[in-house]
Amino acid sequence: MSLQASFAVRRKDHTTDVSFDGHPGEVLGLIGPNGAGKTTTLAALAGLVRISSGEIRLAERLLASPKVHVPAHARSVGYVFQQHLLFPHLSVLENVAFGLRARGTRRRTARERAFHWLDRLSVDHLAHRRPAHLSGGQAQRVAIARALACEPDLLLLDEPTAALDVSGAMTLRTQLREHLSGFAGVSILVTHTALDAMVIADRLVVLDEGRIVQTGSPADVAAHPRTHHVAALVGLNLIRGHATRGEIALPDGQSIVSAQQLSGPAFATFSPSTVSLFNERPAGSPRNVWRGRVISLAPHGDAVRVQLDAVVPLLADVTPAALVSLNLRSGAAVWASVKATEVTVYPA
């Protein structure tokens, strides 16, 4: 049940132009900033919008081209929307069985299969409730059960954990990873959550301004981000420029230096936890030192994340004790430093 998708959707103010494939049992994570084209890509795959060029094939069947448009209900595609979209007048069991019944499955068989999926997603005890009496996490599990019950060749998941609290998201994340590993079709997950991307997806496709800018395993994309959105998602500082033996020139005659001797167009990354802050320029001769100003402060686990406006935008993590001793506040002037050995550079 492989997927081959190479298509463009052209609109007056935006064009989405993508090319990727998916293999049976594989979970593709589609990530990128708002407006990158993720929702348009899902809508085109689902048959909710027509493509302008290219084609979409699922299990060797042509679903879309400029001249062909198989309607959504005939595509064998399951779509789990952010808003759940459960039928309010039907019970949970009837909601999950609805797609099967619409395809002509006998009532008893449809209900048995629906209950099976409710049981697998641990919401079988809710079978006779109406959607109005479900929590957000329960409704999301029911929506996923409804999509999987029809045994689609392609499953589309749009931000499945976005509306859940931390505990509910963690539970659903684990369940999704378990169930999708045994799913025979192709799954595509759109997410803005790093944990979803890292835990659920087998491969990431990064979109920016309507185009694919990076693909790879979650570990590779996290280690070598190529956009500021992905760097922020995985919690890294990212700088792009031209390197000369590991040194990348920055504005105002400044630079960032790495211990790696790379030359050419390059990215440099380093963790916010490796950035040290000072009230005065640090003594000695550290290579990477910049003057900046605090833009914002926010809790980040056991630390405080400081956003800085320096020669390049920076993130730094400090302890609550350091926050007090440095008298950090919005607008405060500081010096930031990072060791060259903490900076990773790789070709752009």
Helices and strands as residue ranges (DSSP letters): E 3-10, E 15-22, E 27-31, H 38-46, E 53-58, E 61-64, G 72-74, E 77-80, H 92-102, H 107-120, G 124-126, G 131-133, H 136-149, E 154-158, H 166-180, E 186-190, H 194-200, E 203-208, E 211-216, H 218-223, H 228-234, E 237-244, E 247-249, G 251-253, E 255-257, E 264-270, G 272-274, E 276-278, E 289-300, E 303-309, E 313-318, H 320-325, E 333-337, G 340-342, E 344-347
